[in-house]
Amino acid sequence: MTSSACTVKNSGEPTGAPPPAAGQAGSGSAELVDGSRVKVALVPGGAHPYFQPWKKAGADARKAYDPGDVAFDETAEWDQQKQNNLLSTLAARGYNAFGVFGVSPTDINSTFADLKSQGISVASLGSCPAGGANEAAFCLSTDVELAAYKAARAAVDAMGGKGNLVHLTGNNVDANTQL
């Protein structure tokens, strides 16, 4: 499996660098012996159709890996304090692995650090924390510069290299869209 236009924050790859030509697998192996003590919570920043596939992914993971539980939970509003309260509640209910799309790319790091101090594993999904520090154990986000370049290049090619192209976008709020 390969992916394009995605990067792991702090991977050492400069922004906009082309992805590897092909995926490579290591020679080691790993086996999940007993996942019953792992309780996974997938927590987006708020209600949005973008995150709905997380529900199916969680259900698929539950079937494939048989963890203790997989939950998808979101707040009704995009509010970092409400998301923090939800994460604290889920931790108190025994969830010990989180996939999170933080509401605030600048404030989510303190939340990740708090969860980590409790022995909870955290993956930042869809947007990495802003700034030089990343308290998540894992971060997956789109390299938006490379993705935009590829989309623009395809549009220009489809137009035969002639014409006008305009790109209109929404708010510049995710850490991976900051200039």
N, C-alpha and C positions, 0 to 999 in steps of 0.2 A: 504494500500500500504506500502510495506517495501522496504528498499534499503540496500544493503550490501556494505561494503568497502567505504562508504562515510562518511564524517564528516564535521561538521561545525567548522571552526577555532575558537579557544577560547571557545569551548563548555565545557571545563573542562575535557573532556575525553582524556586520554593519547594516544599518537600515537600508533597504533597497537592494541588498545583495541578492543575486539570483539564487533560488533554492537548488539543492543538490539535484543532479540529473536523475538519479534513481535512489530509492530507499535502500538502506543496507541493514541487514539483520546481524546481530551479534551471534557468537557461537555458543553462548551460555543458554541456560534454560531456567525457567521458574515454574513452580507449581503451587497453586493455591491449595493448601491442605485443608484448612477449616476457616471459612469466612464468616462463620456464624456470629463472631464477636464484632464484626464490622457493620456499623450502621451508617449508611451514606445519606446525606441530605443535599439535595440540589436546590440552591437558593438564588434565583435571579434577583435583580434589584427592584423589580416591580412587575406588574402585569404587562405583558407584551407578547404578541404572536411569535416573535423571534425565539422565545424560550420554550414554546410548547413542545418541540421535538425532544426536549430534555425528559419529558414524562415517559415517552416510549423508550428512550435510551435507558432510563432508570429501570423500567420494567424488563427490558431485554437483559440488562446486567444482572438483575435479580434472578432471572431464569438461568443464565449462563454461569454465574459464580456463586449463587446461593448465599448471599450475605445475610446478616441478621435482619436487616431492613433497608429499604431504599425509599426515601420520601422526596417529593417535589413540593416545595412550599414557597410562596411569594407573598409579599405585602401588597396591599391594594394601592399604595402610593409609593412614589420614588422618593424615599426619605431615608437617609443613612441611619438615623437613630432608630427608626422603626425596623430596619433590616437588622441592626445590631441587637435589638430586643428579641427579634425572631431567632437569630443565631444563638443567643444566650439561652432561650427557651429550648431550642432543639438540643443544645449541648447538655442542658439539665435533664433532658429526657433520654440521654445516653447516646446520642449521635456522636460519632467519633471520627468522621471523615466528611468533609464538606467540599462541594463544588460551588463556587460563588461568583456571580457577576456583581461586583460592588457598585453601589449607587454613586459614591464619591471616589474617584480615582485617587484623590489626595488623602482622604481620611480612612480609607479601607485598610491601609497598612497597620494602623493601631489595632483594628479589629482582628486582623490576621495574627498579629503578635500576641494578642490576648488569648485567642483560640490555641495557638501553638504552645503557649505557656501551660495550657491545660492538657497537653499531650494529644491535641486534636490535629489531624492532618488536613491541610487546606490547599485546594487547587483554585487558582484564579482563572475563570473560564470566560473567554470572549474579550476581556480587557485586562491588561496588566496594571498594577498600581503605578501611579505617576511618580516621578522623581527618581532618585538614584537607588533607593532601597526597594526591595521586593520581599515582603515577609511571607508570601505564599511559598509552599514547598514546590509548587509547579505552576507555571503560567502558560496559557495558550491564548494567543491573540493574533489577529490578522495583521500582516505587514501592509498597512493601508497604502503606503507610498507605492509599493510594488503592485498591489492589486489594482490601484487606480491607473498606473502606467499600463498594465496589461489590458485593462478594459478600454482605455483611450486608444492604445495601439490597434486593438481589434476594430474599434469604431472607425478610425482613420483608414485602415485597410479596407473595411467594408464600403467606405465612401469613395474608394479609388484614389485616396490620397488628396482629394480636393473637396472644398466646401468648408463650412463653419461648424465647429463643435463647441458646445457650451456644457459645462457641468454645474448643476445646481445641487446643493446639499443642505442638510439640516444643521443642527447645532453642533459645534465643536466641543463635545463634552467628554468623550472617552479618552483615557490616557494615551491610547495608540493613535489618536487623531490630533494631538496637540502639536503645534508647530514649534 
